[in-house]
Amino acid sequence: MNIRKSCQYFSFALLLFIGITSCSESDKHSGFIDPNEELLVGLSEAKGYHHTYNYDFKILEERERSGFYIPIGINEALNRIPEEMRSKINLISSSELPFSANIQEANIVTSWNNKNKLVFQIQISYLENDEGYDTNFKDFFIVSITQYPENPFDAMSEKELETLNEDLTKREYEFLKLTEQDALYYLSKSDDNSWPRMFDYYNYNKSEKRIYKESTGSYQYYAWHNGLIYKIGFNMDVNAVDAEALVRKIILDN
């Protein structure tokens, strides 16, 4: 066999190998039900069961086929959520917080809605404690954002909305205006300096490779806006920073 033919055979074999490899990679991901599943490829899964939501509103209480992933850097996490979600999220700088955020990370949790559509939730955490979650004794600022295309309050009947507002009033929520259409709900400490409702968040246990849902006392904001539900909790010196301004910046970018 002369050199020219050898080169031709080698080139053919190389192209065949590349083609087979490409097909294998394509076949591996060709079974996606939702195209956004591809965003999760390469993320390390974790065990998990309970997902976070606001107990007073109960929106997102029921979710199907949840998927949990090991926490990653905030910027990487933003590249692992759908663009239509990512484009609406406005991050704050850790320098805007009245404490040193020694840990800055994000959790991604997914579920499926009744239209067989993959739903993304991202939890962005700024933690003073450099050893991990210790929210009872250290400052923190945690932002949970979940896809929810339709305004859930529009879907409520007048009676349901009235009942919800009565319950929120009893629980000492403040009703603020986010936009002309959307409300911003705020929950502070009670007059006796106690927390009227615990704030739940995701906590990753490295030794068990498991995501736990835990709760702690927290100032809280809650809102639906532009296809996303925001659940924001923090414990920090509220006299040293305008927390509402930070929340509005995250949701509205202003």
N, C-alpha and C positions, 0 to 999 in steps of 0.2 A: 504494500500500500504506500503510495507516494505521500509526501508531506502535505500537498494541497488537499488530497482526499481526507487525510487524517484530521486536518484543520476543519474541513467541512463536517465530518462526523462529530468532532468535538463541539463545534458550534451548535449543531442540531441537538446533541445531547444536553447541552447547557440550556438551550431554549426550552426543551422539553421539561427539564427539571424545574425551571422558573415557572413554566406554565402549570405544572402539577402543584407546586408550592402555592402559587397564587390561587388556584382553584380550591386547594385545601383550606386556605384562610378564608376564602369567600364562602365556601360551604359551611365553615364553622359558624359563621354569623348570618347565614341566609335564612335561618329559621326564626328571626326576630318577628314577634307579633307587632311590636311598636318600634319604629326606626330609632327612637331615642334610647333604646336599650344599648345601642352601640357606644353611647357615651360612658357606659359603666364598664366596658371591657378593660380589664387590667386593674380595676379596683379590687382590693382584698375584702372579701365578704366576712362578716362577723355574725355570730349567733345573736338573736334578739327576738323579742316577742311584743312587748308593749311599745306603743308609739305615743308621742306627746300631742296634747291638744288642750284647749282651755276648757276646764270643767264647767264653767258657768255658761258658756255659749254652746258647748257640746257639738259644735261643727267639727267635722273630721274625726268624730269619736269612732265611727265604724269604718275600717279600712280592710281591704282584702289583699292577701298575698304580699305582705310587707317584706322588703329586702333591706338589710342593714349592712353598712360598710364601715371599715376602720377609719377613724378620723384622719384627715389629710390637711395640708396647708390651705389657707383660704383661697388664694389665687388659683391653685390647681382645682379646688372644688368648684369654683365658678366656671371653670372650663369643662366641668363634668355634668352641668345641668343644661337644659335646653336654652337656646339663644333667646327665645321669646321671654323666658323667665330671667335670664342673666341680664338682659338689657334694661330691665326695670328695677334692678337692685342697685342702690347707691351706697357704697361703703363709706364709713367714717374712718378717720385716721385714729389710731390708738392714742396719738398725742392729744386728741380732743377729750379723752377720758381723764378724770381726776385721780387716776391711780396708774401704776406701771403694769401694763398688760404683758406679763412674763410668758404667758401661753396664748397664742392666737391660732386657732384651728377651726376646722369645719367638719360636720357630720353630714352625710347624705343618706337619706332613708327614702325608699320608694314604696309605692303601693299601686293597685290597679282599681280604676273606677268601674262603674256599671256599664260603661261603653267600651270596655276592654282597652282603655287608654292608660299608659304608664304615667303616674303622678309622682312628681319629685318634691321632696322636702329637704331644705338645707338649714342646718343650724350653725350659725357663725358665733364663735365664743371668744371672748376676751377675758382672760383670767389673771388675777393678781398672783395667785398661788402657783409657783413655778414647779410644783410637784404633781399637779393635776387638779382635779375637781375637789375643792374644799369650800363650797359656796357658803357654808354656814359661818365661816370665820374669816373669809377673805372677800375682797371686792370682786365683782364680776359684771359683765354686760353681755347678755346672750340674746341673739336675734334668731328667731325661727320663722322661716318663710315657706309656705306651701302653695302649690298651684291649686287654684279654685276658680275656673273661668267665669262662672255665673255668680252674681251678687247673691249670697245666701239670705240676706235680709229681704231682698225683693221677693224671694220665694216664700217667705212667711206670710201667713194670713194676718189680718189686722189684729185679731185676737191673740195669735201666737206672739206677735211683736209686742203687744201690750203686756202680756204675761212676762216675756223676757225682760222688758224694761223695768217692770215692777220688781222682779227678782234682782236685777242688777242694782237698782236703787237701794234695796235692802242690804245688799252686799257692799254698799258704799262706793260704787263706781261713779266717776265723774264722766259726764257726757260732753265731749269736746267736738268741735267741728274740724274735720280733716280737710274736706273740700265742700263745695255747695251740695254735693250729692252724698258723700260718705262721712261716717262718724268715726271718731277716734275715742276709744274708751280707756280710761285711766283708773288704776287702782293703787291707792297709797296705803300707808299705815293707818290703823284706827286711832281714835282719840287716846286710847290707852297704850299706844305705841306697839300694838301687836299687828301681826299680818292677818288680814281677813281671808286670804286665799293663798295657798302655796303655789309656787311656780315650778312646773316640771320641765326637765331637760334630759338630754341623752348624756350618759357617762360610760366611757369605754373601759372595761376591765381587761388589761393586757394579759394577765395570767390565764384568764378564762376565755380570751378572745370573744368577749360577749358585750353587747350594748345593753346597758340597764337604763330604765327610766327612773330618775330620782327627782325629789322635790325639795324646795327650800323656800324660806321667806324671801319676798322680792317685791319691789315696786314693779308694776306691770302696765303695759300698753297693749291694746288689741285693736286690729282694724282689718277690714277688707278694702282693697283698692286695686283697680286695674288688673283683675284676674289673679291676685295673690292675697293670701291671708298672712298677716303679720302678728306674731306673738313675741313680745319683747319684754324681757325681765332683767332687772339689775339691782344690785346693792352697792351703793357708793355714796359719797358725800354729795347729796343733792343740792346743797347750798353752794357748792363750788363749780357747778356747771348747769347749764340750761338743758335738762334731760329731754324736755318736750321738743326743743329745737333739734336735738340730735335725732330723735325719732322721726320728726317731720322730714329731716334731711334724708334719712334712709328710705322713707316711703316716697317722698315727693321730689327729692333732690333740690330742696330750697330751704 
